[in-house]
Amino acid sequence: MSISRRNFVIATSVAAGGSMVLSACSSGGGGGGTGGSGSTSTAKYSAVSIGTADDSKGPAPEVTGARKGGTIHPIGPDDFSHLDPQRIYYSWNSTVGNLYIRCLTGYKIASGGAMKLVGDLATDTGTMSDDGKTWTFTLKDGLKWEDGSELTVEDVRHGIERGFASFTTEGATYLQSALTGTNDFRSVYKGPYGGKHLSSVVTDTAKKTITFHLRTARPDLNWTLAMHSYGAVPVKHDTKEKYDKDPVSCGPYRIKQHSVDKSLTLVRNTHWDPATDPIRNAYPDSFVFEFGPEGLQATDRLIADSGGDEFAVMAYSGVPAERIQKVLGTADLKARTVDGLLTGLYYYAINCKRITDVKVRQALNYAWPLEQIRRIYGGPSAGEYATTVLSPDIAGRVKFDIYGKLTKPQGDTAKAKALLKEAGKLGQKIVYTYPQGASDAYDKTKVVIAAALKEAGFDPVVKPVESTSYYDQIQQIDNQFDVMWFGWSPDWPTGYTLLQPLFDGTTIANGANNVSQLNVPWVNAAIKKDAVIADPAKANAAWAALDRQIMEKEAPIIPETYQRRYYLYGDKVGGGEFDPLFSAFILYKLYAKA
Amino acid sequence: MTSPTPSATTAPMVVAEDAVPTAPKTPPRGGDSRSPGRLAWLRFKRDRTGVVSAYVVLVFFVAGVGAPLIARLYGKDPYTTYGQNTAGLLNDFGFPVRPNGGISGDFWFGVEPQLGRDVFTLLLYGIRNSLLIATVTTLLVTFLGIVVGLTAGYLGGRTDYLVGRVIDILLAFPSTLFFIAFWPVMISILVSPEDATPTWLTVVSLISVMTAFGWAPIARLLRGEVLALREREFVEASKVTGASPARIIFKELLPNLWTPILIQATLALPMYVTTEAALAFLGVGLSDPTPDWGVMIQRGAQVYQNDITYMLFPGLTMVIFVIAFNLLGDSVRDALDPKTRRR
């Protein structure tokens, strides 16, 4: 099992089954690569466990062969959308967040991907009491901000309280809801800027402890607190909205220079003490991110491996479909890749506010051309068809196939048409949107999607949205899209982390993740009931049952794929590891070879 | 009282028209008895390169215009994703299974990677769309450039100054950036967010923007030429004889400007094909499923390592077309202007 954070990196993942034999064709036809690909056998789900206080002690175990110094050049198509910890939720932002943000807890990732939850700022993973309603953490000694001032419990609390501010709507909301007992937590507390502190978070400066008194029991709060949305922020240097531009570091690197959409330079934070950090190594002297090159361009540069690109890595966009055959078919290129399975689910959210008829939503599910879409991504090796909301690595997940997507992955347009006719909605207009500029693949999939919808009796309208503002636009509650490309990976491996954020009707708001805007009383009630089930086995079974019921009765999304992704790194980069959390390189483990 | 000028010119014209049918086989000598147009035609016909190029260019235009007919005879269309619908055409990675980009009796130029559309019809329709946009733009740009350039050059003074500054601004303006920024705004104003952007709107806006920013170089060039020409003796002479400005412009100046105009236009047409492709690549021009020649070439550049054939056909046809078009332009210029014989 693996724990991962929500929303996928904006990129296509294109993958291939490890057992596939590839012909190294250089030109002409691609050859018939239809041999069996045992993609199921290659799925490597990483083990997850909770570490002890000893595990939480720094420094992090050395990476063998690593050497200090040099510069790593990650290349990515887009700039990071947010740098302010409280506004970080997307995994691609977290990739860089790892370098300068620290939370109470964090994941210590062993070589191979096994993860252990340990104390990062805290000495351990916290002490739970009162059946999960009270949590206490103690801060380590020697924690410092980049200006040399001490990181205190006040700073940790400030980071939590900032999550209530009016400008941090992009971040996670689990803790805020648990502290106030309502999803509309901003009406209860408006953030730390009014001079008021949250009464449910108690700090003791002398003992260096911070205690959370929750309204609802959260036996898994220590997992929640590992999210960058709950990273510490210095009270003295908080610049509110402007903090997004220049956050203060308590990790191994600090931001030296940021040209929006062009580059981001991080250099060593000399006040970071490795003895306090069980998670991070810090071998390179600096990281210089370059933004702009699309996945294909970045892949070609890394294949060429020259002119400084020996020190480059693909920051968060994987090897695209056009090159996967070449990369996996060439031995020395394949040796320079890391790959891993994404934990979550790619899907298409149906706007339930606009498409109110369940039959139409079911018809969309029947008609969707999964096979064609996956072929554009790179075929069976790119991932597996999804039929459930819960991904395979979620505890208690039960596989089902209500819409026959496994038997007829190319889409059952006849059945869809019959359903549409039954609903009296033939010729129903469907406004489909996807992020444009993020990947060529979506410009291709829109063609097969539109063709399939037309065949099923819909009137498809394709409205791409520019990729950097894509999420902001589709997360508006009054948007004018019917079907939206989306992806979600769980924040930790229980059904709660998928079903609650995606389908709890009480969370609907601008910027919220219930993009389907499903607001059905029985679903809301079931989520509320299942969330407090104390027995994990019972809870898992309840989530699995709810998963099936939602897909069967409401069909608010069209599940697409569980994907695998490949990343290339330059010849002189060492320590390449796939981050099972954020589905990219673990930047703090990389080193530059001499 | 009759002006001596008209009779002086009309007389040889009449003779010329009579003379040609009576002596069709006589090789032209010096052009004493033929109209300039006919002479040019005869000179052009003798230029083998020119004739061959003309045929090649003609073939492209005919293929473009007749694309729907050809596609119908061939039995495929550029919108159906054959490779996706039929098993055995594309492999798991989305590339053609058969060698050489999937060329077969069914798919003469192969199958497009990933989407699996028919390359032959895709190319035909791509040529059709691209040529339509580029030709219309070139015609408009040339026309505007001629009008503005001649006006500025001929009138001079304040008009020339004003036009000159406008041209300066346009030349310095980052037109591509402007288009990228302006396009989504314009579309959101013109098209309801729930409707697809109609292709004709894309085409019209592409043409208008490329025209709006494209006429400046040709206008500046012609203005300079006109400035030099209008001081020449033959223009002075016609002014003295009382010729109207229109006559001076159309009969005295314009014939001397065909050389730069033709060169500019022949260079412009292929340029607009690529400009339009570049815009499409930036997400503001034509997009799938509308076939486009330039977009095909760009796509080919992305997949050439796995499927070189897909790059070959659009690329090769583009090279042939550009070369033929430029050679044709050269020949036409040579034919019109005997002083610049290449031989």
Interface residues (C-beta under 8 A of the other chain):
Chain A: A16 M20 C25 S26 S27 G28 G29 G30 G31 G32 G33 T34 S37 L296 A321 E322 R323 I324 Q325 K326 P369 E371 Q372 R375 I376 G378 G379 P380 S381 K429 V431 Q436 G437 D440 D443 K444 K446 V447 V448 A450 A451 V461 V462 K463 P464 E466 Q480
Chain B: Y79 T81 Q84 L90 N91 D92 F93 G94 F95 P96 V97 R98 P99 N100 G101 G102 P113 Q114 L115 P184 P193 E194 D195 A196 G283 S287 D288 P289 Q302 V303 Y304 Q305 N306 D307 I308 T309
